[in-house]
Amino acid sequence: MGENDEQLAERLATAAGAILLDLRARGDLDGKALGQAGDQQANAMLCREIRAARPDDALLSEEEKDNQARCGRRRVWIVDPLDGTREYGEGRDDWAVHVALAVDGVAAVGAVALPGFGITLTSGAPVPLQPMNQPLKMLVSRTRPAAEAVFVAERLGAELLAMGSAGAKAMAVVRGEADIYLHTGGQYEWDNCAPVAVAQAAGLHVSRVDGSAIRYNNADTYLPDLLICRSELAEEVLRLAAQYSRG
């Protein structure tokens, strides 16, 4: 019997992470050039393997030209071969590999490899949630903390925790290092499909910032905002986000 979708996603995300670690360890590239080479090599392997293993499914990757015929398909693999190119090129650990499967627009399967930490988190094997942090911890971008997130954190008495890639931030909530990831700066489907699948499987709240469900395999792959948080906090975070948007 062949691999199921969860096993395939986990194997490929982990393998792409190994490619990226090996490339960086060689030491002949750095910075932006390293990030570009890593993106290309990891993407080539992921797309080749997905097409071989699931030839009837569609594929959307950040690094491939989009074929909108996928919009007519029920199953589409959504891949980010290197989420956090800057962090990877700088030698940091807060970057990730995303491999997800959306079915009928829903993030059904996901694997997020965190190669710098030697782990891959998957929707197929959810990790038990840890107790919430005291005080609460809220994730923000290393380079451009969103004003909405700062507003919400101040009113919740939450500490801000700066971190790199979207996948690393989402998995920090899954792993209990933080409690809230509120992002309003815009992303694309490949930035959060795999993290959303993993977070949902772990029992976290996942939605748009207005509380609506996130839909995938859209003709326009842009997603304006995202909330991943402890379910106990969701109602209050959504209320505060709405309060901020009303000014």
C-alpha positions in Angstrom: 0.0 0.0 0.0 1.4 3.4 -0.9 1.8 6.5 1.1 -1.3 8.4 2.2 -1.4 12.2 1.7 -0.2 13.0 5.2 2.8 10.7 4.9 3.6 12.1 1.4 3.5 15.7 2.7 5.7 14.9 5.7 8.3 13.0 3.7 8.6 15.7 1.1 8.7 18.6 3.5 11.4 16.9 5.5 13.4 16.0 2.3 13.2 19.5 1.0 14.5 20.7 4.4 17.5 18.4 4.2 18.3 19.7 0.7 18.2 23.3 2.1 20.4 22.4 5.1 23.0 20.6 2.9 23.1 23.5 0.4 23.7 26.0 3.2 26.3 23.8 4.9 28.4 23.7 1.7 29.2 27.4 2.4 29.8 28.5 -1.2 26.7 30.8 -1.3 25.2 33.2 1.2 22.5 35.8 1.5 20.2 36.4 -1.4 22.1 34.0 -3.7 21.8 31.2 -1.2 18.0 31.8 -0.8 17.5 31.8 -4.6 19.4 28.6 -5.0 17.6 27.0 -2.1 14.2 28.0 -3.5 15.0 26.5 -6.9 16.5 23.2 -5.7 13.8 22.5 -3.1 11.0 23.4 -5.5 12.4 21.2 -8.3 12.3 18.2 -6.0 8.9 18.9 -4.5 7.2 19.5 -7.8 8.8 16.4 -9.4 7.8 14.1 -6.5 4.3 15.4 -6.1 3.6 15.0 -9.9 5.0 11.5 -9.7 3.1 10.5 -6.6 -0.2 12.3 -7.4 -0.4 12.7 -11.2 -4.1 13.5 -11.1 -3.9 16.3 -8.6 -3.2 20.0 -9.4 -0.2 21.9 -8.0 0.4 25.5 -6.9 3.9 26.5 -5.9 5.3 29.9 -5.1 8.2 29.1 -7.5 6.3 27.7 -10.4 4.2 29.6 -13.1 0.6 29.3 -12.0 -1.7 27.2 -14.2 -5.3 28.3 -13.4 -6.7 25.1 -14.7 -6.1 24.1 -11.1 -9.2 26.1 -10.1 -11.4 23.4 -11.7 -9.8 20.6 -9.6 -11.0 19.4 -6.2 -7.4 18.5 -5.0 -4.5 20.9 -5.3 -1.1 20.6 -3.6 0.0 24.1 -2.3 3.8 24.3 -1.8 6.3 26.9 -0.4 9.7 25.3 -0.9 11.4 27.9 1.4 9.3 30.1 3.6 11.6 32.7 5.1 14.2 33.1 2.4 15.8 36.0 4.3 16.2 34.0 7.5 17.6 31.0 5.7 20.1 33.2 3.8 21.2 34.8 7.1 21.9 31.5 8.8 18.9 31.7 11.2 16.6 28.8 12.2 13.2 30.5 11.9 12.4 29.4 8.3 10.3 26.5 7.0 9.2 24.3 4.2 5.4 24.0 3.5 3.7 21.1 1.8 -0.1 21.2 1.8 -3.1 19.6 0.1 -6.3 21.7 -0.2 -9.5 19.7 -1.0 -12.6 21.6 -2.1 -10.9 24.8 -1.0 -10.1 23.6 2.5 -6.6 23.1 4.0 -7.0 19.3 4.5 -3.4 18.1 4.8 -0.3 19.9 5.8 3.3 19.4 6.8 5.6 22.2 8.0 9.3 21.3 8.3 11.4 23.4 10.6 14.8 22.1 9.4 16.8 24.4 11.7 15.1 22.7 14.7 15.2 19.2 13.1 11.4 18.7 13.2 8.4 18.4 10.9 4.9 19.1 12.2 2.0 17.5 10.4 -1.8 17.5 10.4 -1.5 13.7 10.5 0.1 13.6 13.9 -1.1 16.6 15.9 1.0 17.6 18.9 -0.7 18.1 22.3 -1.2 21.7 23.1 0.8 23.1 26.0 -0.6 25.4 28.7 -1.0 29.0 27.6 1.8 31.4 28.4 1.6 33.8 31.3 1.7 36.5 30.3 0.4 35.7 26.8 2.9 35.8 23.9 2.0 37.2 20.5 4.0 36.8 17.4 5.0 39.6 15.1 7.3 40.1 12.1 11.0 40.7 12.7 11.0 43.6 10.3 7.5 45.1 10.2 5.2 44.4 13.2 1.6 45.1 12.2 -0.1 47.9 14.0 -3.2 45.8 14.5 -1.1 43.1 16.3 0.5 45.8 18.5 -2.9 47.2 19.3 -4.3 43.8 20.3 -1.3 42.8 22.3 -1.4 46.0 24.4 -5.0 45.4 25.3 -4.4 41.7 26.1 -1.3 42.5 28.1 0.6 40.1 25.7 4.3 40.2 25.1 5.4 40.6 21.5 7.7 37.9 20.2 9.5 38.7 16.9 10.1 35.9 14.5 10.8 35.3 10.9 8.8 33.2 8.5 5.0 32.7 8.5 5.5 28.9 9.0 7.9 29.4 11.9 5.4 31.8 13.6 2.4 29.5 13.1 4.3 26.5 14.4 5.4 28.5 17.5 1.7 28.7 18.4 1.3 25.0 17.7 4.4 24.2 19.9 3.3 26.4 22.7 6.0 29.0 22.4 3.4 31.7 21.7 -0.4 31.9 21.9 -1.5 34.3 19.1 -0.4 34.9 15.5 -2.3 37.8 14.0 -1.1 38.8 10.5 -2.6 41.6 8.5 0.2 42.5 6.1 -1.0 40.1 3.3 0.2 36.7 2.3 -0.3 34.2 -0.5 -1.9 30.8 -0.3 1.4 29.0 -0.1 2.5 31.1 2.9 -0.2 29.6 5.1 -2.0 26.6 3.7 0.3 24.0 5.3 0.5 25.9 8.6 -3.3 26.3 8.7 -3.8 22.6 8.2 -1.3 21.7 11.0 -2.7 24.3 13.4 -6.3 23.2 12.8 -5.4 19.6 13.4 -3.8 20.6 16.7 -7.0 22.2 17.9 -6.2 25.8 17.4 -8.5 28.5 16.1 -7.8 29.5 12.5 -9.7 32.2 10.5 -9.5 35.4 8.6 -9.2 38.5 10.9 -13.0 39.1 10.4 -13.6 35.5 11.7 -14.5 34.0 8.3 -13.0 30.8 7.0 -9.9 30.7 4.9 -10.5 29.3 1.4 -7.8 28.0 -0.9 -7.3 27.3 -4.6 -8.6 30.7 -5.6 -7.9 32.3 -9.0 -6.3 35.1 -7.0 -3.8 33.5 -4.6 -3.5 36.6 -2.4 -4.8 36.3 1.2 -5.0 39.6 3.1 -4.9 38.4 6.7 -4.8 35.4 9.0 -5.4 34.6 12.7 -4.0 31.5 14.4 -4.5 31.4 18.1 -5.6 29.4 21.1 -9.3 28.8 20.8 -9.9 30.3 24.3 -8.6 33.6 23.0 -10.2 33.7 19.6 -13.4 35.7 20.5 -11.5 38.4 22.3 -8.8 38.7 19.6 -11.4 39.0 16.9 -13.3 41.6 18.9 -10.2 43.7 19.4 -9.1 43.3 15.7 -12.6 44.6 14.7 -12.3 47.5 17.2 -9.0 48.5 15.6 -10.3 48.3 12.1 -13.2 50.6 13.0 -10.7 53.1 14.3 
